Amino acid sequence: MKKWSTPPQADELEVCIYGPGIGESILVHIGNSQWLCIDSAKSKHTAWPLVYLSELGLDPAKCIKLIVATHWHADHVDGLSQIVEACPGVQFVCSEAVTVAEFKQILQLPIVNTDVLKSAHREIRQVFRTIVNRFKADPLHPVAIHAGLNKRLAPELNVEIWALSPSPADLARSKLEFQNLYDPSAAPTAAIKENTECVVLYIKIGDQVLLLGSDLEHNNHPQSGWKSVLAAPIRNTPASMFKIPHHGSEGAHSPSIWTTALQQAAIAVVTPYTRSTLPQQNQLDLYTVQSQTTFATALPKAVSVTRPPAVAKRTLNRIKAAYAVNQDMSFVRLRKKAGEHWQA
């Protein structure tokens, strides 16, 4: 038996973040063999959440209680349709903001210039086809729920799950973009920057809070992206665990997140996007200073573990160790019981 294949205990919180270099997926154990699945990436040809839960000896159809697609980029939804198909009756949540290209895929209309997004569009089409077919067979079957700013998800679960984005302004821009789809005479609107449409999640389990940053970016618009999240009332308890947004890119970094939304000793986890060499060295150095403990699911080849000041050096050594242990599976797993510290 692999040493990581023992499932968490009933009263043990787990956050497992998978990021092999291209792709990101998160599983959260909220207790009593109940799991949340956020986004999807494949391990070989199978959606990683299905692989991981099976390795723990668990049936995904029985233990997954909520599936969330934070946005429709290919590196976050690869294999998502497999998860939806494997988990009948499970509530599916996606961003309330949908781009024109994504909407055309749902309607199965032709799309041009979508080479980069073809795999994502296939996933969109298959996910909604599965949901619609199930609803036709059973009108009581859950339909997709849209997530937006300060919207609570799955209130029937014994935890708090809040969507902190997309903002009303980002939703409005998404709707304006649709004018060009239906009304050729409408004034042109700038194409949506899709990384303002992501769903950031605030998950409170007992006295612990997780802040999962998806790919949400920081920009200068006061009602968009991270500025909107931080301007709205962040839930009462600061997070003890933070999934760094957008693979640690400079565009997703907001110093205010660290001072207003996180505990001082919060653990941070970053997933790489190796095609764009993310995270870059300067950003990784910055994150390791801001967080006492930072982990990476993998590291781009261009990023090296250097010898910065002592605290950052220790943190980078932890990153290196975590990568060495998990280089085959490319995940970071955190577990915690009430009253105890996080164990990685």
N, C-alpha and C positions, 0 to 999 in steps of 0.2 A: 504494500500500500504506500502511495506517495505521502510524504509527511504533511503535505498541505491538503490532503483529501478528507480530513476529518471535518464534518460540518460543525458550525457553531452550536453552542448549547442554547436551550430554549430562551434563556434570559441574557444571552450575549449578543451585543450589537456587532454587526460586521459591515464594513464597506470594502468592496473589492473592485478595483479600477484596472481595466485592461486597456493597454495602449501599446501595440507592437511596433509602432513607427508610422503606420498609416491606419487610422481607425481608433475609435474610442467607445467603450461600453462600461457601464457601472451596474453592479448589483449591490443592493442594500438589504441586509437581514434585519427586520424590525422586531423580531422575536417570534417564538413559537412556530418556527419553520415557515414564516411568511416573508416573502421577498418582493422588493421593488426592482424593476428592470428599467434602466434609463439608457436609451440608445443601444446601438448594436454594431459590432464589428465581427468579422469572421476569423475563426481559428482554422486554417486550411479552408475547408469548404462549408463549414457549419458555423452558425451563429455562436459566438463565444459563450453567451449566457447559458445556452443549452448544454454546451460541452462542460462548463465549469460545474453547473448544478448536477449533471449526471455523474461527474467525478466524485462529488460529495455523496452520491447515492440517493439523490433527491429526484423527484418527478417534477419537471418544470410546470406541467399542466396543473399540478396540485399546489405547488408552493408559490408560484408567481401570482401576486395579487394586483399588480398595476404595471402597465407598460407605458413608458413615456418616450416619445420622439421629440427631443428638444428642438430640432430643426432638420431640414431635409437634405443636408449635405451628404455626399456619398460616404465620407469617412465616419459618419455617425449613424447611418442606417443600413449599412451592408449586412444583409441577413435578417433584417427586421421582420420581413414577411414570414420567415421561418418561425420566428418566435410567436407572432400573432397566430399563425396556423397551428402551432403546437399547444396553444393555451386558449381553447375555446371558453367563452364566458368571462374572460378577463377584460377589465376596462382598459381602453386604449386612449391615450391623451397625446395631443400634438399642439403646436403653436397655433394661436388664433390668427396670426399673420401668415398668409400664404402668398407666394409670388405668383405672377401670371403663368410662368412656365410650369410651376408645380400644379396650379389649378388646371391647366390644360391636360396634364397627365392624369389627374383624377377623372376628367371628362373624356379621356382618351382621344384628345384632339392632336393633330400633328404639331410637332415642335421643331423649330429650326435652330441651328447653332447650339446644340446641347451635348457636344462630345464629352465635355468634362462631367456633365451631370447625368449621363445616360443610365448608369447603374442606380443612381438615386431615384431617377424617374421610374425605373422598373420596380423598385421597391415600393414607391408611392402607389403605383397602379395596383400591384399585387395586394398590398395591405388593405386598401379600400375595397378592392374586389372581394376579398375575404370577408370583411366586415359587412358589406352590403348583402352578400349571399347569405350570411348567417342571419341577418335581420329579416331577409325575405322568408327564410325558413322558420324563423321564430321572432315575431314582432317584439317580444320582451328581451331579446338579446341586446346587450349594451351597445350603443353606438359610440362613435368617436366624440370625445369631449375636447373642447378647445381651451387652452390655457392662456391667461393674460395676467396683467399686473394685479397682485394681491388677490388672487383667486385660489380658494382652498380646493384641493383635489382629494378624492377618495375619503370623504369624512367618515365613512363607515369603518375605516381602519382605526385602530387604537393608537394612532400617531397623528401629528400635524404635518401635512404636506402642503406647502404654499408655492404657487408660481409667483415669482417676482418680476417677470417680464413675459412678453413684450409690452412696452408702454402704450398708452392710448395714442400718443403721437406717432409711434411706429406702426400701430394698427391703422391709423388714419392714412398714412402714406401708402400702406399696402392697398387700402381701398381705392385711393386716388389712382394708383397704377392700373386698376381694373377698368377705369374709364376708357383707356385706349383700346381695351379688348372689345368693349361693347359699343363705344361711341367714337367713330373715326374723327368726328369734328371736335372732340374734347381736347383741351390744351394738353400738350405733352407733359409728362411728369418724369422726373429723374428716376432711373431704375433703382429699386430698393437695394440698399446694401444689406445683404441677407444676414450678416452677423449682428444686426440689430433686431432680428426676429426670433432669436433663440429664447428658450424657456430656461431661466435660472430657477433652481429649486432650493427652497428652505425647508428642511426636514427636521422636525423636533421629535425625538424619541426619548421619553423620560426627561432627564435634565440635560440631554446632549442635543446639540444642533449641528447639522451638516449643511454647508453652503456649497452647492454644486453649480459652478459657473458656466457650464456649457461652453459655447464659443462667443458669448456676448462681448461686444467690443465697447471701448470707451471713445466718445467723440465730444465735440464742443457744443452739441445741441443740448440745452438744459433739460429737455423732456425726452431724451432718447438714450438708449443703451444704459451703461452703468450709472450715468448721472441721474436718470430717472429712478433706477433701483434705489440709489442712496438718498435721493430726495424724498422718496415715499417713506412712511414709517416702517423701517425694518422691524421684523418681529422682535419681541422683547429680549430674547436671550442671544448673545453673540455666539458665533459658531466656534466649535472646538476642532472642526475638520473642514478644510477648504479644498475643493477641486479647482485649481487655477484655470481660468478661462483661456480658450483659444490657444492651447498648446504653449502657453507662456509667451505669446507674442507681445511686442511693445504696444500694439494698438489696443490690446485688451487690459493693459495695466492701469489701475487707478489706485494711487496711494491711499485714498480715502477708504477703500475696502478694508485695508489692514487696520486702520485706526478706528473705524466705526462699526464694522460688521463682524469682526473676528476677535476671539480671545487672544491675549498676548502670547500665550503658549500654543496657539492653534497649529495643528499639523497640516501641511500643504502637500498636495500631490499634483504633479504635472505629467501630461501625456505628450509625447513628441509628435511632430508632423515632419518627417524626415525629408519630404520633397521640397520643403521650404526652409530646411535647416532650423526648425523650431524645436525647443527653445534655443535662442542664440546665447552665446557665452555671457554677454553682458547682462541679459535678462535673468539668466539662471543665477548669476552671482548676486543680483539684486534680490531675487526671491529667497535665496538662502540666508541673506542678512535679515530680511523682514520676518521670516519664519524661523523659529528655533529648530524645527525639524521639517525638512523638505525631502520628499521622495519623488523619483521619476520612474515610470514604468519601463523606460528605455532611454537611451541617449543618442542624439545624432552623432555621426562620426566626427563632425567638426567641433564638437564640444568636448573639452578635456577637463579633467579634474586637476585644477591648479593648486597653488599653495597660498590662498588668501589668509586674512587674519584668523585667529584660532577658532572662533565660533563658526565662521563660514567654512573653515577647513573641516571641522568635525561633521558639519551638516553635509558637505559634499562627499565625505567618506561614507556617510549613511546612504546617500544616493548611489554611490558606486557599489556598495554592498548589496543594496536592494536590487540593483540591476543585475549583479552577478548571480544572485540567487534565482531570479525570475527570468533570465534571458530567454529561456525556452518558452515559457508561458506568458511573459511580458505583462505581468500584473503586479500591483501592490495591494496587499490585503491588510486591513486594519481591523482589529477586534478589541472590544471593550466591554467589561461588566460594570454595573453600577458601583461607584466608589473606587474604581481602579483606573489606572492610566491606560491610554491606548497602547496596544501591542502590535507591532508590525512584523 
